[in-house]
């Protein structure tokens, strides 16, 4: 894994520029969507796939989402929280 850290300035309208060094490690294209997620006082910028629904389908292949599965998951999570 290549580690790159760049310091950029927040411009007017709160825009930032993703530098060339970062783009060489994480390929992005103009117009691509990214998720911006706050973590306390930090920000994660995560590139999104072109067709997120297809990627999600690949990741959840074989997972069945029905009422019974949701009920069991809810019961399990509630028991873990207690």
PADREN-332811 format. One record per atom (N, C-alpha, C): residue number from 0; residue in one letter; atom name; x, y, z. Coordinates in steps of 0.1 Angstrom, whole numbers, padded with zeros to 4 digits. Example, Ala and Ser with C-alpha at 12.3 -4.5 7.8 and 13.67 -1.06 7.14 Angstrom:
REM PADREN-332811
{rec 0,'A','N',{0132,-0057,0078}} {rec 0,'A','CA',{0123,-0045,0078}} {rec 0,'A','C',{0132,-0033,0078}} {rec 1,'S','N',{0128,-0022,0071}} {rec 1,'S','CA',{0137,-0011,0071}} {rec 1,'S','C',{0129,0000,0079}} 
***
This chain:
REM PADREN-332811
{rec 0,'X','N',{0008,-0012,0000}} {rec 0,'X','CA',{0000,0000,0000}} {rec 0,'X','C',{0009,0012,0000}} {rec 1,'X','N',{0006,0021,-0009}} {rec 1,'X','CA',{0014,0034,-0010}} {rec 1,'X','C',{0007,0044,-0001}} {rec 2,'X','N',{0015,0050,0008}} {rec 2,'X','CA',{0009,0060,0017}} {rec 2,'X','C',{0014,0074,0012}} {rec 3,'X','N',{0004,0083,0010}} {rec 3,'X','CA',{0006,0096,0005}} {rec 3,'X','C',{-0002,0105,0014}} {rec 4,'X','N',{0004,0116,0018}} {rec 4,'X','CA',{-0003,0126,0026}} {rec 4,'X','C',{-0001,0140,0019}} {rec 5,'X','N',{-0011,0147,0016}} {rec 5,'X','CA',{-0010,0160,0010}} {rec 5,'X','C',{-0017,0170,0019}} {rec 6,'X','N',{-0013,0182,0019}} {rec 6,'X','CA',{-0019,0193,0027}} {rec 6,'X','C',{-0025,0202,0016}} {rec 7,'X','N',{-0038,0204,0017}} {rec 7,'X','CA',{-0045,0213,0007}} {rec 7,'X','C',{-0053,0223,0015}} {rec 8,'X','N',{-0056,0234,0008}} {rec 8,'X','CA',{-0064,0245,0015}} {rec 8,'X','C',{-0078,0244,0011}} {rec 9,'X','N',{-0087,0247,0021}} {rec 9,'X','CA',{-0101,0248,0018}} {rec 9,'X','C',{-0104,0261,0011}} {rec 10,'X','N',{-0109,0261,-0001}} {rec 10,'X','CA',{-0111,0273,-0009}} {rec 10,'X','C',{-0125,0279,-0006}} {rec 11,'X','N',{-0128,0289,-0014}} {rec 11,'X','CA',{-0142,0295,-0013}} {rec 11,'X','C',{-0152,0284,-0015}} {rec 12,'X','N',{-0163,0285,-0009}} {rec 12,'X','CA',{-0174,0275,-0010}} {rec 12,'X','C',{-0170,0262,-0005}} {rec 13,'X','N',{-0159,0261,0003}} {rec 13,'X','CA',{-0155,0249,0010}} {rec 13,'X','C',{-0150,0238,0001}} {rec 14,'X','N',{-0144,0242,-0011}} {rec 14,'X','CA',{-0139,0233,-0020}} {rec 14,'X','C',{-0125,0229,-0017}} {rec 15,'X','N',{-0121,0216,-0020}} {rec 15,'X','CA',{-0107,0212,-0018}} {rec 15,'X','C',{-0103,0206,-0032}} {rec 16,'X','N',{-0090,0206,-0034}} {rec 16,'X','CA',{-0084,0200,-0046}} {rec 16,'X','C',{-0077,0187,-0042}} {rec 17,'X','N',{-0080,0176,-0049}} {rec 17,'X','CA',{-0073,0164,-0047}} {rec 17,'X','C',{-0061,0164,-0056}} {rec 18,'X','N',{-0050,0164,-0050}} {rec 18,'X','CA',{-0037,0166,-0057}} {rec 18,'X','C',{-0033,0154,-0066}} {rec 19,'X','N',{-0024,0157,-0075}} {rec 19,'X','CA',{-0020,0147,-0085}} {rec 19,'X','C',{-0014,0135,-0078}} {rec 20,'X','N',{-0006,0137,-0067}} {rec 20,'X','CA',{0000,0126,-0060}} {rec 20,'X','C',{-0010,0117,-0054}} {rec 21,'X','N',{-0021,0122,-0049}} {rec 21,'X','CA',{-0032,0114,-0044}} {rec 21,'X','C',{-0039,0107,-0055}} {rec 22,'X','N',{-0042,0114,-0066}} {rec 22,'X','CA',{-0049,0108,-0077}} {rec 22,'X','C',{-0041,0097,-0084}} {rec 23,'X','N',{-0028,0097,-0083}} {rec 23,'X','CA',{-0020,0086,-0088}} {rec 23,'X','C',{-0021,0074,-0080}} {rec 24,'X','N',{-0024,0075,-0067}} {rec 24,'X','CA',{-0026,0063,-0059}} {rec 24,'X','C',{-0041,0059,-0059}} {rec 25,'X','N',{-0050,0068,-0059}} {rec 25,'X','CA',{-0064,0065,-0059}} {rec 25,'X','C',{-0070,0071,-0072}} {rec 26,'X','N',{-0072,0062,-0083}} {rec 26,'X','CA',{-0077,0067,-0095}} {rec 26,'X','C',{-0091,0073,-0094}} {rec 27,'X','N',{-0092,0086,-0099}} {rec 27,'X','CA',{-0105,0093,-0099}} {rec 27,'X','C',{-0107,0098,-0113}} {rec 28,'X','N',{-0119,0101,-0116}} {rec 28,'X','CA',{-0121,0108,-0129}} {rec 28,'X','C',{-0130,0120,-0126}} {rec 29,'X','N',{-0130,0130,-0135}} {rec 29,'X','CA',{-0138,0142,-0133}} {rec 29,'X','C',{-0153,0137,-0134}} {rec 30,'X','N',{-0161,0142,-0125}} {rec 30,'X','CA',{-0175,0139,-0125}} {rec 30,'X','C',{-0178,0127,-0116}} {rec 31,'X','N',{-0168,0119,-0112}} {rec 31,'X','CA',{-0170,0108,-0104}} {rec 31,'X','C',{-0176,0112,-0090}} {rec 32,'X','N',{-0185,0104,-0084}} {rec 32,'X','CA',{-0190,0108,-0071}} {rec 32,'X','C',{-0182,0102,-0060}} {rec 33,'X','N',{-0181,0109,-0049}} {rec 33,'X','CA',{-0174,0105,-0037}} {rec 33,'X','C',{-0183,0107,-0025}} {rec 34,'X','N',{-0181,0098,-0015}} {rec 34,'X','CA',{-0188,0100,-0003}} {rec 34,'X','C',{-0179,0108,0007}} {rec 35,'X','N',{-0185,0118,0013}} {rec 35,'X','CA',{-0177,0126,0023}} {rec 35,'X','C',{-0184,0123,0037}} {rec 36,'X','N',{-0176,0116,0045}} {rec 36,'X','CA',{-0181,0111,0058}} {rec 36,'X','C',{-0173,0118,0070}} {rec 37,'X','N',{-0181,0125,0079}} {rec 37,'X','CA',{-0174,0131,0090}} {rec 37,'X','C',{-0172,0120,0101}} {rec 38,'X','N',{-0160,0120,0107}} {rec 38,'X','CA',{-0156,0112,0118}} {rec 38,'X','C',{-0151,0121,0129}} {rec 39,'X','N',{-0160,0126,0137}} {rec 39,'X','CA',{-0155,0135,0148}} {rec 39,'X','C',{-0150,0148,0141}} {rec 40,'X','N',{-0137,0151,0143}} {rec 40,'X','CA',{-0131,0163,0137}} {rec 40,'X','C',{-0124,0159,0124}} {rec 41,'X','N',{-0126,0147,0119}} {rec 41,'X','CA',{-0119,0142,0107}} {rec 41,'X','C',{-0129,0140,0096}} {rec 42,'X','N',{-0124,0139,0084}} {rec 42,'X','CA',{-0133,0137,0072}} {rec 42,'X','C',{-0127,0126,0064}} {rec 43,'X','N',{-0135,0117,0060}} {rec 43,'X','CA',{-0131,0106,0050}} {rec 43,'X','C',{-0137,0109,0037}} {rec 44,'X','N',{-0129,0109,0026}} {rec 44,'X','CA',{-0134,0111,0013}} {rec 44,'X','C',{-0132,0097,0006}} {rec 45,'X','N',{-0144,0091,0003}} {rec 45,'X','CA',{-0143,0077,-0003}} {rec 45,'X','C',{-0149,0077,-0017}} {rec 46,'X','N',{-0141,0073,-0027}} {rec 46,'X','CA',{-0147,0073,-0041}} {rec 46,'X','C',{-0158,0062,-0041}} {rec 47,'X','N',{-0168,0065,-0049}} {rec 47,'X','CA',{-0179,0056,-0051}} {rec 47,'X','C',{-0178,0049,-0064}} {rec 48,'X','N',{-0182,0036,-0065}} {rec 48,'X','CA',{-0181,0030,-0079}} {rec 48,'X','C',{-0191,0036,-0088}} {rec 49,'X','N',{-0189,0034,-0101}} {rec 49,'X','CA',{-0198,0040,-0111}} {rec 49,'X','C',{-0212,0035,-0110}} {rec 50,'X','N',{-0214,0022,-0107}} {rec 50,'X','CA',{-0227,0017,-0105}} {rec 50,'X','C',{-0228,0010,-0092}} {rec 51,'X','N',{-0231,0018,-0081}} {rec 51,'X','CA',{-0230,0013,-0068}} {rec 51,'X','C',{-0240,0002,-0065}} {rec 52,'X','N',{-0251,0001,-0072}} {rec 52,'X','CA',{-0261,-0009,-0070}} {rec 52,'X','C',{-0255,-0023,-0074}} {rec 53,'X','N',{-0247,-0023,-0085}} {rec 53,'X','CA',{-0241,-0035,-0090}} {rec 53,'X','C',{-0230,-0040,-0080}} {rec 54,'X','N',{-0222,-0030,-0075}} {rec 54,'X','CA',{-0212,-0034,-0065}} {rec 54,'X','C',{-0218,-0039,-0052}} {rec 55,'X','N',{-0229,-0033,-0048}} {rec 55,'X','CA',{-0236,-0038,-0036}} {rec 55,'X','C',{-0241,-0052,-0038}} {rec 56,'X','N',{-0247,-0054,-0050}} {rec 56,'X','CA',{-0252,-0068,-0053}} {rec 56,'X','C',{-0241,-0078,-0052}} {rec 57,'X','N',{-0229,-0075,-0057}} {rec 57,'X','CA',{-0217,-0084,-0056}} {rec 57,'X','C',{-0214,-0087,-0042}} {rec 58,'X','N',{-0213,-0076,-0034}} {rec 58,'X','CA',{-0209,-0078,-0020}} {rec 58,'X','C',{-0219,-0086,-0012}} {rec 59,'X','N',{-0232,-0085,-0015}} {rec 59,'X','CA',{-0242,-0091,-0007}} {rec 59,'X','C',{-0248,-0104,-0014}} {rec 60,'X','N',{-0240,-0109,-0024}} {rec 60,'X','CA',{-0244,-0121,-0031}} {rec 60,'X','C',{-0247,-0132,-0022}} {rec 61,'X','N',{-0258,-0138,-0023}} {rec 61,'X','CA',{-0262,-0149,-0014}} {rec 61,'X','C',{-0268,-0145,-0001}} {rec 62,'X','N',{-0269,-0133,0002}} {rec 62,'X','CA',{-0275,-0128,0014}} {rec 62,'X','C',{-0290,-0126,0012}} {rec 63,'X','N',{-0298,-0132,0020}} {rec 63,'X','CA',{-0313,-0131,0018}} {rec 63,'X','C',{-0318,-0120,0028}} {rec 64,'X','N',{-0325,-0110,0023}} {rec 64,'X','CA',{-0331,-0100,0032}} {rec 64,'X','C',{-0346,-0102,0032}} {rec 65,'X','N',{-0351,-0110,0042}} {rec 65,'X','CA',{-0365,-0112,0044}} {rec 65,'X','C',{-0369,-0108,0058}} {rec 66,'X','N',{-0381,-0108,0061}} {rec 66,'X','CA',{-0386,-0104,0074}} {rec 66,'X','C',{-0380,-0112,0086}} {rec 67,'X','N',{-0379,-0125,0083}} {rec 67,'X','CA',{-0374,-0134,0094}} {rec 67,'X','C',{-0359,-0131,0096}} {rec 68,'X','N',{-0351,-0129,0086}} {rec 68,'X','CA',{-0337,-0126,0088}} {rec 68,'X','C',{-0336,-0113,0095}} {rec 69,'X','N',{-0344,-0103,0092}} {rec 69,'X','CA',{-0343,-0090,0098}} {rec 69,'X','C',{-0347,-0091,0113}} {rec 70,'X','N',{-0357,-0099,0116}} {rec 70,'X','CA',{-0362,-0101,0130}} {rec 70,'X','C',{-0350,-0108,0138}} {rec 71,'X','N',{-0344,-0118,0132}} {rec 71,'X','CA',{-0333,-0125,0139}} {rec 71,'X','C',{-0321,-0115,0142}} {rec 72,'X','N',{-0318,-0107,0132}} {rec 72,'X','CA',{-0307,-0098,0133}} {rec 72,'X','C',{-0310,-0087,0143}} {rec 73,'X','N',{-0323,-0083,0144}} {rec 73,'X','CA',{-0327,-0073,0153}} {rec 73,'X','C',{-0326,-0079,0167}} {rec 74,'X','N',{-0331,-0091,0169}} {rec 74,'X','CA',{-0330,-0097,0182}} {rec 74,'X','C',{-0316,-0099,0187}} {rec 75,'X','N',{-0308,-0104,0178}} {rec 75,'X','CA',{-0293,-0106,0181}} {rec 75,'X','C',{-0287,-0093,0185}} {rec 76,'X','N',{-0289,-0082,0177}} {rec 76,'X','CA',{-0283,-0069,0181}} {rec 76,'X','C',{-0288,-0063,0194}} {rec 77,'X','N',{-0301,-0065,0196}} {rec 77,'X','CA',{-0306,-0061,0209}} {rec 77,'X','C',{-0300,-0068,0221}} {rec 78,'X','N',{-0298,-0081,0219}} {rec 78,'X','CA',{-0292,-0089,0230}} {rec 78,'X','C',{-0278,-0085,0232}} {rec 79,'X','N',{-0271,-0081,0222}} {rec 79,'X','CA',{-0257,-0077,0223}} {rec 79,'X','C',{-0255,-0063,0230}} {rec 80,'X','N',{-0266,-0055,0228}} {rec 80,'X','CA',{-0265,-0042,0234}} {rec 80,'X','C',{-0268,-0042,0249}} {rec 81,'X','N',{-0275,-0052,0254}} {rec 81,'X','CA',{-0278,-0053,0268}} {rec 81,'X','C',{-0267,-0056,0277}} 
***
